Every structure is written in structure tokens, then in C-alpha cells.
Amino acid sequence: MEPKNILVLCTGNSCRSQIAEGWLKFYAGDQANIYSAGIETHGVNPKAVLIMKEAGIDISFHTSNHINEYKGIPFDFIITVCDHAKENCPYFPSDAIRFHRNFSDPAKAKGSEDEIWNEFRKVREEIRKYSQEFLKENILV
């Protein structure tokens, strides 16, 4: 069976979409090609890299990509992980099945260092659970 093409879309392709790309790659194995992009590019958030490393997933090699870079790829699924991207995404021609789940942005967390890291951990685990469920329901056989 051909691997499915999945695009994870967020505003800046910096944090939530990078975490989702990491989990989806980890759990999908060779059953899916995972891409992530933003409607802008903000660079990969260093805290996202560290929080995923803490969970055993290396996303340090990820790049922040713009959605236009992927216009030639026939996506099977597009997952938006923030309301802003869902509402502001430019027209992207695709027959993909679209999914949406708004995750809070840990990069905007306020408080002590511990409170900020705890928000990153919370969002990481929400995205992990969502990624597992998404793949179980749509990809993995």
C-alpha cells in the first residue's frame, strides 16, 4: 500500500506543527509521509526541540516551511493545529481530507520557567494523543 501524504499546518510552523510532525512520523513509520508548514515561517522553536527530545523524539533537524513549498504534493490529509491557520490559510488546492484541532500555543505561555515548561509538556502530550488517535483511525492497519 502506498504511504499516505499528511500535511500539518499551523501559523508559523514553529511549535505545534513541528511537535505534531515529530509524533506523526514516530507513530506512522513507513505508512505515511509527514510534512509540516505554516502560512508564515517563524523558525523552529528551540523549546519545542527540547521538549520533544525529553520524550525521545529528535526534531532538531526540522525546518520551518511555508505552505507554498508543498503545492505539488498530492496530500491525502491536511491537519490544521491552530484556529488562526484554519481561518487564515490561503487557498491551497487539494483534494485532501481536512481535519482541525486547536491546540493552545505553548510559545505564548506566561509565568515562571517551570510553568512555561509545564505548558510545553501539556501541549506535547495533547498532540501525542491526537496523533496516535488520528493515525489509528485513518492510516494504521
C-alpha positions as CSV (number, residue, x, y, z in Angstrom):
1,M,0.0,0.0,0.0
2,E,1.3,3.5,-0.9
3,P,2.1,5.7,2.1
4,K,-0.3,8.5,2.7
5,N,0.8,12.1,2.5
6,I,-0.1,14.2,5.5
7,L,0.4,17.9,5.9
8,V,0.3,19.5,9.4
9,L,-0.5,23.2,9.1
10,C,-0.1,26.0,11.7
11,T,0.5,29.7,11.6
12,G,4.3,29.9,11.8
13,N,5.4,26.3,11.5
14,S,7.4,26.8,14.7
15,C,6.0,24.8,17.5
16,R,2.7,22.9,17.4
17,S,3.0,21.7,13.8
18,Q,6.6,20.7,14.5
19,I,5.6,18.7,17.5
20,A,2.8,17.1,15.5
21,E,5.2,16.3,12.7
22,G,7.5,14.6,15.1
23,W,4.8,12.4,16.7
24,L,3.2,11.5,13.4
25,K,6.5,10.4,11.9
26,F,7.3,8.4,15.0
27,Y,4.0,6.6,15.1
28,A,3.3,6.3,11.4
29,G,6.6,4.7,10.4
30,D,6.6,4.0,6.7
31,Q,2.8,4.1,6.3
32,A,2.8,7.9,5.8
33,N,4.9,10.8,4.6
34,I,4.6,13.6,7.1
35,Y,5.1,17.3,6.2
36,S,4.5,20.4,8.2
37,A,4.2,24.0,7.1
38,G,2.9,27.4,8.1
39,I,1.1,30.3,6.5
40,E,4.2,32.1,7.7
41,T,7.6,30.8,8.7
42,H,9.0,31.7,12.2
43,G,11.8,29.1,12.5
44,V,11.6,26.0,14.7
45,N,11.0,26.9,18.4
46,P,14.0,25.8,20.5
47,K,11.8,24.8,23.4
48,A,9.7,22.6,21.0
49,V,13.0,20.8,20.1
50,L,14.0,20.3,23.8
51,I,10.5,19.2,24.9
52,M,10.4,16.6,22.2
53,K,13.9,15.5,23.0
54,E,12.8,15.0,26.5
55,A,10.2,12.5,25.1
56,G,12.8,10.7,23.0
57,I,11.9,12.4,19.6
58,D,14.6,14.3,17.7
59,I,13.1,17.2,15.7
60,S,16.3,19.3,15.8
61,F,16.7,18.8,12.0
62,H,13.2,20.0,11.2
63,T,12.9,23.2,9.1
64,S,10.2,25.9,9.2
65,N,8.5,25.7,5.8
66,H,5.9,27.8,4.0
67,I,2.7,26.1,2.7
68,N,3.5,27.2,-0.9
69,E,6.6,24.9,-0.9
70,Y,4.2,21.9,-1.0
71,K,1.8,22.8,-3.8
72,G,2.9,19.9,-6.0
73,I,2.3,17.2,-3.4
74,P,-1.0,15.3,-3.5
75,F,-1.9,15.3,0.1
76,D,-4.4,12.7,1.5
77,F,-4.9,14.6,4.7
78,I,-4.4,18.2,5.9
79,I,-4.5,18.8,9.7
80,T,-4.6,22.3,11.0
81,V,-3.4,22.6,14.6
82,C,-4.5,26.2,15.4
83,D,-7.6,28.2,14.7
84,H,-5.5,31.1,13.1
85,A,-4.1,28.8,10.4
86,K,-7.6,27.3,9.7
87,E,-9.2,30.7,9.4
88,N,-6.3,32.4,7.5
89,C,-4.9,29.8,5.3
90,P,-4.5,31.0,1.7
91,Y,-6.3,29.0,-1.0
92,F,-4.4,25.6,-1.2
93,P,-5.7,23.4,-4.0
94,S,-6.0,19.9,-2.7
95,D,-8.5,17.0,-2.6
96,A,-7.2,16.1,0.9
97,I,-9.5,15.3,3.7
98,R,-9.2,18.1,6.2
99,F,-9.0,17.8,10.0
100,H,-8.8,20.6,12.6
101,R,-7.8,20.6,16.2
102,N,-6.9,23.8,18.0
103,F,-4.0,23.3,20.5
104,S,-3.0,26.2,22.7
105,D,0.3,27.8,21.8
106,P,2.9,27.0,24.4
107,A,5.2,29.6,23.0
108,K,2.8,32.2,24.3
109,A,2.7,30.7,27.8
110,K,3.3,33.1,30.7
111,G,4.7,32.6,34.2
112,S,7.8,31.1,35.7
113,E,10.2,28.9,33.7
114,D,8.6,25.8,35.3
115,E,5.1,27.0,34.4
116,I,6.2,27.6,30.8
117,W,7.9,24.2,30.5
118,N,4.8,22.5,32.0
119,E,2.7,24.2,29.3
120,F,5.0,22.8,26.6
121,R,4.7,19.3,28.2
122,K,0.9,19.6,28.4
123,V,0.6,20.6,24.7
124,R,3.2,17.9,23.7
125,E,1.1,15.2,25.4
126,E,-2.2,16.5,23.9
127,I,-0.6,16.4,20.4
128,R,0.9,13.0,21.1
129,K,-2.6,11.6,22.0
130,Y,-4.2,13.3,19.0
131,S,-1.5,12.0,16.6
132,Q,-2.0,8.4,17.9
133,E,-5.8,8.6,17.5
134,F,-5.6,10.2,14.1
135,L,-3.2,7.5,12.8
136,K,-5.2,4.7,14.3
137,E,-8.4,6.0,12.7
138,N,-7.1,6.9,9.3
139,I,-3.7,5.3,8.5
140,L,-2.5,2.4,10.5
141,V,-3.8,-1.1,9.5
